[in-house]
Amino acid sequence: MDRRQLKTRSAIFQAFNKLLEKKHFNNITVQEILDEANVGRSTFYAHFETKDALLREMCTDIFDHIFSQELHSESSHDFSSSDHGLKEKITHLLYHMKDNKGNVQGVLSGESGELFMRYFKEYLMEMFEQYPKSIRQDIPREFALNHLVGSLAEAVKWWIADRMEMPPEELADCYLKLIGYDS
């Protein structure tokens, strides 16, 4: 994409995020996104087929960074020099969720929550597959992966509902103890 396209895409994401802070996903119209981003309808549809596609792309942008193999120092956390173990990956994920609290809460509300969680679980599945020690070998692999992904997704939902009171490191520790993971 050229700079103009990136700028437009960024404006649409920012508008969508701003609206998600105020309204539930299912109550946001494409017209409201257009008005907030100050773009035309054809411009929006040149980038995204639907509002759901916009949500998917937003999730992809967030998750691609979070689940990247290369971590960078950020204002709220720095895992750039760590060994990138499962604990660090989960903690990094939690910091990003906390840093994007308003957007995450907006996306999890209403019908978008189910869609967001489906995308989130796809990324979690890939993450756990990168850490074979996290997957028990004495039970069927798909069953174990489904349990790991589902329990972490539910832990994150609980944490968000609890206003993210528990520090990310503590939640990561609790989760890893619960699944019996020994790094």
Secondary structure as UniProt FT lines:
FT   HELIX           3..22
FT   HELIX           25..27
FT   HELIX           30..37
FT   HELIX           41..47
FT   HELIX           51..66
FT   TURN            80..81
FT   HELIX           86..99
FT   HELIX           101..108
FT   HELIX           110..129
FT   HELIX           132..134
FT   HELIX           141..161
FT   TURN            162..164
FT   HELIX           168..178
FT   TURN            179..180
//
